[in-house]
Amino acid sequence: MRKIVIILFILVIYMSSYHAETMYINLISGETITFNTTEINQITFSDDTSIDDMVELIGQLPIKFLKNYPNPFNPTTTISFQIDEKGETVVEVYNVKGQKVNTLSKGHREPGNHTIVWDGRSTNGKPVASGLYFYKVSINGHNKTKKMLLIK
């Protein structure tokens, strides 16, 4: 339940920056929750969880983004991130529709700072269109996502 609350908290904050009218939340069970963001008046937590507790839990994730640079970019950007534990690490790029565009890296990584260059190409090697993209770093069941903008 705590993971769902954390995910909801992050999504509400993230989506509010886009002024989206509809939010979709995909649960681990496969169920999708859909609601109108104008219905959100306040965030409540179960089990006496406070905002401070949420900030502490988010801070404990083993992935920390440094940034991607340049951003906006053309034709390449360097994605920088730090991981605090060793494990199987995957770095993927998604478009605004949530479709995977490319897997940039997949393999075992040690703790520390890492960089990966994306050349603005899809898995099949074709240049992608200008627009907003998201890169996701995953390690040992934890994920972090950040946006980047390709301008041609």
N, C-alpha and C positions, 0 to 999 in steps of 0.2 A: 504494500500500500504506500509506503514511504517513497518508493521509486516513482510511482504514478503521480504523487503529489509534487515531487521535484520536477518531473517532466511537465506537468501542467503549469507549474510556476514559471519555468523557463519559457514555455511556449506562449503563455499569456504576455509576458514581457516582450518577447521577440515579435509576436504578431502585432502588438499594439503599436510598434514602430512603423508598421506598414499600413495601419488603419484598415485592416482586412475586415470584411463584413462577415465572413464565415470561417470558422476554424474546424479543422478535422484532426482528431487525435487517434492514432492507431495504437491500440493496446497490445501488449505481448500476447494476449489470448486470441488475437486476430480480429477482435471487435473494433469497430470504428465509431467514435463518438463525434457527432456533428452538432454545432450550435452557433448561433448568431453572436458575434462578439459584442454587440450592443447590449446583450443580456448580462454581461459581466459587470457587476457593480462593486464587488469586493472579492478579495481572495480570502478564503478561510482554510485553515489547516486542521486536520484531525489529530488526535493523540497529543493535544497541547503543544504542537509544533509551532515555534515562533519564526519570524523572519530571520532572526539571528541564527536559529538552528539551520534554516535553509541555506543561508550564506556559508555557514560552516561546512555543511554537507557538500555543497557545490565546490568549495575550496579543496575538498579532499580528493577530487577526481585526479587520476594519475596523469592527465594530459593538460598542458598549459600552452595556449597559443602565444607565440611571440607576434607574428603577423605574416601577411604575404606582401611582398613588395616587388615592383611597384603595384599600386592599386588605386585607380584603374590601371590596366596594363594593356600593352600591345607590343610585341607579339607573345612575350613570355612573362611569367611571374614566378617568384621564388617563394615557396610556402615554408615557413619556419615554425617549428613546434618543439616543445620539450616534454619528455615523458619521464616519470619518476619511478617506473618499474620496468623490468625487462619483460618481453613477451611478444607474441604475434601481433604485428602492427600492420594496419591496412590504411592507405590514404586513397580516397576516391573523390571524384568530381561529379556533381549532379547539376542538372539544369533546374529552372524554376518550376517545371512540372514534376520534379522529383525523380526524373529518369536518370539512371547512371550514364554519364558521358564517358568516363574513363577511370580505370584503376591505375593510379600512378605508382603505387608501391605496395607490395605484400611480402611480408617476411619477418623474421625475428629481428628485434632491435634491442639494444642495451639502453639503460637509462642515460639521459643526457639530451643535448640539443641536436636537432636534425633539420635538414633542409632538403626540399625536393623541388625541381623546376618543372612547371607545366608549360608546354608550348602552345596551348590553345587548340589542341587536336583531340579528336575522339579516339576511342579504342581502335577504330579501323584506320587511323592515321589522317583522316580528313579534317581540315580546319573547321572549327565550330563558328557559329554566327556570333555577332556582337551581342552582349547582354549580361545579365546577372547570373552568376554561377555560385555554387556552394562547394566547399571542400570539407570532407569529413575525415577525421582521424579517429581510428578505433584501435583500442588495445585492451586485451583481456576482458572483454565485455563492456567496456566503457567507451563512449563516443563523445566527440565534440565537433561542432560544425561552425563554419564561419563563411561569410559571403565575400565574393570578389567580383569585379566588373571588368569585362573584356570590351574594349572600344576599338573598332577598326576604322 
